[in-house]
Amino acid sequence: MSTTRVREIFDDWAQRGRAEGMELGHAFSARVGFERLGLESGDRYLDVGCGNGYTVRWAAGLIGDEGRGVGIDLSDEMIARAKKASAGLANVDFQVAEFPAHGLEPASFRGIFSMEVLYYLPDVEGALRAITALLAPGGRFACGVDYYRENEASHSWPDDLGCPMELLSMRGWYGAFEAAGLDVLEQQCVQYPLQQGEEPSWKQTQGSLLTVGRRPR
């Protein structure tokens, strides 16, 4: 898979204002996953593929001055927007990085989150192993994806975007977490509420796949 193409896509989306659109579009299921991390004051938090940094800003209010929220993304444009939107927050940091080439300290994060990112990566299982290595013992990782085998409405996305993606089933994600050394605590399809005047879509009928794992102590 070409990360160059992924970078081009997300740079373009950021320039066209879709970073904020993704924040609004993903917020419901992202919040469910984020809350599973149970962040507390003093914790270190990481968002892999942070976009405009909205979950890092969520974390900033929970972890306090003693904690640290970090967001990484391979898109320069997304990181620029994250920094601008987070100006004034002293306990957050954003960097352009192509995961898993990140330079972050091993075993240093109590909570890691990723929304709609990992299936773009060339090696999903390798990325999960890298995430496990970044978690402190007992730390949690919450992963949300909309592109998965049971969500047939998503299957055209690689052709639509001209970008290869790794299509895993729910069982496949579960097994990949376990193979990476994570204990799976939860897996569910988070279905979005239907807004007034809105026609039902896959978001209501199938939903986002959320998998939550923990690094053993």
matplotlib code that plots the C-alpha trace (Angstrom):
import matplotlib.pyplot as plt

x = [0.0, 1.2, 1.2, 1.9, -1.6, -3.1, -1.2, -2.5, -6.1, -6.0, -4.1, -6.7, -9.6, -8.0, -7.6, -11.3, -12.6, -13.3, -11.2, -14.0, -16.6, -14.9, -14.9, -18.6, -19.3, -17.2, -17.9, -20.6, -18.7, -15.4, -16.7, -17.9, -14.4, -12.6, -14.6, -13.6, -10.0, -10.9, -8.4, -7.5, -5.4, -1.7, -2.2, -0.5, -2.8, -2.1, -4.3, -2.9, -4.1, -5.5, -6.8, -7.7, -6.9, -10.4, -9.9, -6.6, -8.6, -11.1, -8.2, -6.6, -9.5, -9.2, -5.5, -4.8, -1.5, 0.4, -0.7, 0.1, -2.0, -0.2, -1.6, 0.2, -0.9, 1.0, -0.9, 0.9, -2.4, -4.2, -1.5, -1.5, -5.3, -4.8, -2.2, -4.3, -7.5, -5.5, -3.7, -3.5, -3.6, -0.2, -0.6, -1.0, 1.5, 1.1, 3.6, 3.7, 4.6, 4.0, 3.0, 4.7, 7.8, 6.9, 9.9, 7.6, 8.7, 7.7, 5.3, 4.5, 0.8, -2.2, -4.7, -4.3, -7.1, -7.5, -10.5, -10.7, -7.0, -5.4, -6.9, -4.9, -1.6, 0.6, 0.8, -2.2, -0.9, 2.5, 0.8, -1.1, 2.1, 3.6, 0.6, 0.9, 4.6, 3.6, 1.0, 2.0, 1.1, -2.6, -3.1, -6.0, -6.3, -9.7, -9.9, -12.8, -13.2, -16.0, -14.4, -14.8, -16.2, -19.6, -20.2, -20.9, -21.6, -17.9, -16.5, -16.3, -14.1, -10.7, -11.9, -13.7, -10.5, -7.9, -6.3, -5.7, -7.2, -7.0, -10.4, -10.8, -13.9, -15.0, -13.4, -10.3, -9.9, -10.4, -7.8, -5.3, -5.6, -4.9, -2.0, -0.5, -0.6, -3.7, -6.5, -9.8, -12.1, -14.9, -16.0, -19.3, -20.9, -21.7, -24.9, -25.5, -28.8, -31.1, -31.3, -34.6, -35.2, -32.3, -32.7, -31.3, -27.9, -25.2, -24.4, -27.7, -28.1, -24.5, -22.5, -18.8, -16.8, -15.2, -12.6, -11.1, -8.0, -5.7, -2.0, -1.5, 0.1]
y = [0.0, 3.5, 5.9, 8.7, 8.3, 8.3, 11.5, 13.1, 12.1, 13.5, 16.7, 17.3, 16.7, 19.0, 21.8, 21.4, 21.6, 17.9, 17.6, 19.3, 17.3, 14.1, 15.3, 15.8, 12.7, 10.4, 12.1, 9.7, 6.4, 8.1, 9.2, 5.7, 4.3, 7.2, 6.8, 3.1, 4.2, 5.6, 8.4, 10.1, 13.0, 12.5, 10.0, 10.1, 9.7, 9.1, 9.4, 7.5, 9.4, 12.3, 14.4, 17.9, 16.6, 16.6, 13.6, 15.0, 18.0, 15.8, 14.1, 17.4, 18.2, 14.8, 14.3, 17.8, 19.6, 16.5, 14.5, 14.7, 14.3, 13.5, 13.3, 12.0, 12.0, 11.6, 14.6, 18.0, 19.7, 17.8, 18.5, 22.2, 22.3, 20.3, 22.8, 25.8, 24.4, 23.4, 26.7, 27.6, 24.0, 23.4, 19.7, 18.6, 17.9, 17.2, 15.8, 14.6, 11.0, 7.9, 5.2, 3.1, 5.3, 7.6, 8.0, 7.8, 6.3, 2.6, 1.6, 5.3, 5.7, 4.7, 5.2, 5.0, 5.7, 5.4, 6.2, 5.3, 4.9, 1.4, -0.2, 2.4, 1.1, -1.4, -3.8, -3.7, -6.5, -4.7, -1.5, -3.2, -4.7, -1.2, 0.1, -2.7, -1.7, 1.9, 1.0, 0.9, -2.4, -2.3, 0.5, 0.3, 0.8, 1.6, 1.2, 2.4, 1.4, 1.8, -0.2, -3.9, -7.0, -7.0, -3.4, -4.1, -0.4, 0.4, -2.2, 0.3, 2.8, 1.5, 2.0, 5.2, 6.7, 4.9, 3.7, 0.1, -0.8, -3.9, -5.4, -7.4, -9.0, -8.4, -11.8, -10.7, -7.6, -9.6, -12.0, -9.3, -7.7, -11.0, -11.7, -8.3, -9.3, -7.4, -8.8, -8.0, -6.4, -5.5, -5.6, -4.1, -2.2, 1.3, 2.3, 6.0, 7.6, 8.7, 12.5, 14.3, 14.4, 12.0, 8.8, 5.7, 4.6, 2.0, 4.2, 3.2, -0.3, -1.6, 1.1, 1.6, -1.4, -0.7, -3.0, -2.3, -4.1, -4.0, -4.7, -7.3, -6.2]
z = [0.0, -0.7, 2.3, -0.2, -1.6, 1.9, 2.7, -0.5, 0.4, 3.9, 2.9, 0.3, 2.7, 5.3, 2.7, 1.7, 5.3, 5.7, 8.9, 10.8, 8.9, 10.0, 13.6, 13.4, 11.5, 13.7, 17.1, 18.3, 17.8, 18.7, 22.0, 22.8, 22.2, 23.9, 27.1, 27.2, 27.9, 31.4, 31.3, 34.6, 35.8, 35.0, 32.2, 28.9, 25.8, 22.2, 19.1, 16.1, 13.0, 15.0, 12.1, 13.5, 17.0, 18.5, 20.8, 22.0, 23.1, 24.8, 26.7, 27.7, 30.0, 31.7, 32.2, 33.6, 33.7, 34.9, 31.9, 28.2, 25.1, 21.9, 18.4, 15.3, 11.7, 8.4, 6.9, 7.4, 6.7, 9.4, 11.9, 11.0, 11.8, 15.0, 16.3, 15.4, 17.0, 20.2, 20.6, 24.3, 25.6, 27.3, 27.9, 24.2, 21.4, 17.7, 15.2, 11.6, 11.7, 9.5, 12.0, 13.3, 12.6, 15.4, 17.8, 20.9, 24.2, 24.6, 27.4, 28.1, 27.3, 29.5, 26.7, 22.9, 20.4, 16.6, 14.5, 10.8, 10.3, 10.7, 7.6, 5.5, 6.9, 4.9, 7.9, 10.2, 12.5, 12.7, 13.6, 16.4, 17.8, 17.7, 19.6, 22.2, 22.7, 23.3, 26.0, 29.6, 31.3, 31.9, 29.3, 26.9, 23.1, 21.5, 17.7, 15.5, 11.9, 9.4, 6.6, 7.6, 6.0, 7.6, 6.5, 2.8, 2.2, 2.7, 0.3, -2.7, -0.8, -2.1, -5.7, -4.8, -3.4, -5.5, -2.4, -1.2, 2.2, 4.4, 4.7, 7.9, 9.4, 13.0, 13.9, 11.9, 14.0, 17.2, 16.2, 15.1, 18.6, 20.2, 17.9, 18.9, 22.6, 23.5, 25.7, 24.0, 26.5, 24.1, 20.5, 19.3, 16.3, 17.5, 15.7, 15.3, 16.4, 13.6, 13.4, 12.6, 8.9, 8.2, 6.1, 7.7, 6.4, 7.2, 10.3, 11.8, 10.4, 10.7, 12.6, 13.3, 14.5, 17.9, 19.4, 22.8, 24.0, 27.0, 27.4, 30.1, 33.3]

ax = plt.figure().add_subplot(projection="3d")
ax.plot(x, y, z, "-o")
ax.set_aspect("equal")
plt.show()
